[in-house]
Amino acid sequence: MNRRGPGCGCFGCGGTVLVTVLVLGALAWFFVLKPAREFVANWQTPPAQTQTRTTPAPTGNVNQPVTRADVERFVRVRRDVRAALGQSFTGLQGLLNDLNSGQTPNLVRVLDVLKQTGQSVGQARTAQARALTREGMSLERYAVVRDTVNRALGLPNVDFGKVAQSIQNGQLPDLNRDVQTATSQEKALVKGFEAELKATAAAGLLGL
């Protein structure tokens, strides 16, 4: 009588290994690669534009010193972005709270947030483009102002767009907390807006 070796299961040793590999591969696809790919696809899709106007192109030196008027325009754009993110913003805010407390989130937590924001990030980018058009502000200038605001508020520099691309490419993402020191002038620019900027700051994790 032929007997199977211990632990081989009903498929035989080779079959058991193959099934295990397939199961692990399926789990990796649905819980790791799929959320990352969907997020990147939605992030890379060009935002919908209005029929008559498009986001202003950068003119002059977009890296010139940030003004109070820039911060005010930034605040108004951020309001629209926050509204477009809807319920998915809650997960982002929790993740930012962890980062602000000095914690480095694990991969499972990051993937959960990517799944939550995968659909809404496209809507948020469209809302951002419309708001930038309304405010007469280019995307490049907005990014400069965002960096200034983040420094003034002492926020970490984490870009989930880059995180998702790293996961999609089979690489471990860099989730180290990186906070740059702000100047006294930069802190003065956000004075009076701190509460609202902190309340919408989690959108910056998506590069918004």
C-alpha positions in Angstrom: 0.0 0.0 0.0 1.3 3.4 -0.9 1.3 6.0 1.8 1.8 9.7 1.6 4.5 11.4 3.6 3.6 13.2 6.7 2.1 16.7 6.2 1.7 16.3 2.4 -2.1 16.6 2.4 -4.6 15.4 -0.2 -2.7 17.0 -3.1 0.6 15.3 -2.3 3.7 17.3 -1.3 4.2 19.0 -4.6 0.5 19.8 -4.9 0.3 21.2 -1.4 3.3 23.5 -2.1 1.7 24.7 -5.3 -1.7 25.4 -3.7 0.1 27.3 -0.9 2.0 29.5 -3.4 -1.2 30.2 -5.3 -3.0 31.2 -2.2 -0.2 33.4 -1.0 0.0 35.0 -4.5 -3.8 35.6 -4.5 -3.6 37.2 -1.1 -0.7 39.4 -2.1 -2.6 40.5 -5.2 -5.9 41.4 -3.5 -4.5 42.9 -0.3 -1.2 44.4 -1.4 -0.7 44.9 -5.1 -4.3 45.6 -6.2 -4.9 48.5 -3.7 -1.6 50.0 -4.7 -2.2 49.7 -8.4 -5.8 51.1 -8.1 -4.5 54.1 -6.1 -1.7 54.8 -8.6 -4.1 54.5 -11.6 -6.6 56.9 -10.0 -3.7 59.3 -9.0 -2.2 59.3 -12.4 -5.5 59.9 -14.3 -5.6 63.5 -15.4 -8.2 65.5 -13.4 -11.3 66.5 -15.2 -11.2 70.1 -16.4 -14.0 72.6 -16.9 -15.1 73.1 -20.5 -13.8 76.7 -20.7 -10.9 76.9 -18.3 -7.9 74.9 -17.3 -5.5 75.0 -14.3 -3.2 78.0 -14.8 0.2 77.2 -16.2 3.2 78.2 -14.1 4.6 81.7 -14.9 7.7 83.5 -13.7 9.5 82.0 -10.7 7.1 79.7 -8.9 9.7 79.3 -6.1 9.6 83.0 -5.2 8.9 83.7 -1.5 5.4 82.6 -0.4 3.1 85.5 0.6 0.1 85.7 2.9 -2.2 85.9 -0.2 -0.7 82.6 -1.4 -1.6 81.0 1.9 -5.1 82.3 1.8 -5.6 80.9 -1.7 -4.1 77.6 -0.5 -6.6 77.5 2.4 -9.5 77.9 0.0 -8.3 75.2 -2.4 -7.7 72.8 0.5 -11.3 73.2 1.7 -12.5 71.9 -1.7 -10.0 69.0 -1.6 -11.1 68.0 1.9 -14.7 68.0 0.9 -14.0 65.8 -2.2 -12.2 63.2 -0.1 -15.3 62.6 2.0 -15.2 59.7 4.4 -11.9 58.4 3.2 -10.3 61.5 4.9 -10.9 59.8 8.3 -8.3 57.1 7.7 -5.8 59.7 6.4 -6.3 61.8 9.5 -5.7 58.8 11.8 -2.5 58.0 9.9 -1.2 61.6 10.1 -2.0 61.6 13.9 0.3 58.5 14.2 3.0 60.2 12.3 2.8 63.3 14.3 3.1 61.3 17.5 6.4 59.8 16.2 5.0 56.4 15.2 5.9 54.8 11.9 2.8 53.0 10.5 3.1 49.4 9.4 2.4 48.2 5.9 -1.0 46.8 6.7 -2.2 50.2 8.0 -0.8 52.0 4.9 -2.6 49.5 2.6 -5.8 50.0 4.4 -5.6 53.7 3.8 -4.7 53.2 0.2 -7.8 51.1 -0.3 -10.0 53.8 1.4 -8.7 56.6 -0.7 -8.2 54.7 -4.0 -11.5 56.0 -5.5 -11.7 59.4 -3.9 -8.2 60.6 -4.8 -9.3 61.1 -8.4 -12.3 63.1 -7.3 -10.1 65.1 -5.0 -7.6 65.9 -7.8 -10.5 67.1 -10.0 -11.8 69.3 -7.1 -8.2 70.7 -6.6 -7.9 71.5 -10.4 -11.2 73.4 -10.4 -10.2 75.3 -7.2 -6.8 76.2 -8.6 -8.5 77.6 -11.7 -10.8 79.6 -9.6 -7.9 81.0 -7.5 -5.6 81.6 -10.5 -3.0 79.4 -9.0 -0.8 76.9 -10.8 -0.3 73.4 -9.5 3.5 74.0 -9.2 2.9 77.1 -7.1 0.4 75.2 -4.9 3.1 72.6 -4.2 5.6 75.3 -3.1 3.0 76.8 -0.8 2.1 73.4 0.6 5.7 72.7 1.5 5.9 76.0 3.2 2.7 75.3 5.2 3.9 71.9 6.2 7.1 73.3 7.5 5.3 76.0 9.4 3.0 73.5 11.0 5.8 70.9 11.7 4.1 68.3 9.6 5.9 65.1 8.2 6.9 64.9 4.6 5.2 61.7 3.4 3.9 61.3 -0.2 1.5 58.4 -0.6 1.8 58.6 -4.3 5.4 57.5 -4.0 4.5 55.0 -1.3 1.9 53.3 -3.6 4.4 53.2 -6.5 7.0 51.6 -4.3 4.5 48.9 -3.3 3.4 48.4 -6.9 7.1 47.8 -7.9 7.6 45.3 -5.1 9.6 47.6 -2.9 9.2 48.5 0.7 8.0 52.1 1.0 9.9 54.7 2.9 7.7 55.8 5.8 10.3 57.5 7.9 9.0 60.7 9.5 10.8 63.7 8.0 10.0 67.1 9.5 11.8 70.2 8.3 12.4 73.3 10.5 10.4 76.4 9.6 11.7 79.9 9.7 9.9 82.6 11.8 8.7 84.2 8.7 7.0 81.0 7.5 5.4 80.5 10.9 4.0 84.0 10.7 2.4 83.3 7.3 0.1 80.7 8.7 -0.8 82.6 11.8 -4.6 82.6 12.2 -5.0 79.7 9.8 -3.3 77.0 12.0 -6.5 75.3 13.2 -8.0 74.9 9.7 -4.7 74.0 8.0 -4.1 71.3 10.6 -7.6 70.0 10.2 -7.1 69.5 6.4 -3.4 68.6 6.6 -3.9 64.9 6.0 -4.7 65.7 2.4 -1.0 66.5 2.0 -0.2 62.8 2.5 -1.8 62.4 -1.0 0.2 65.3 -2.4 -3.0 67.4 -2.4 
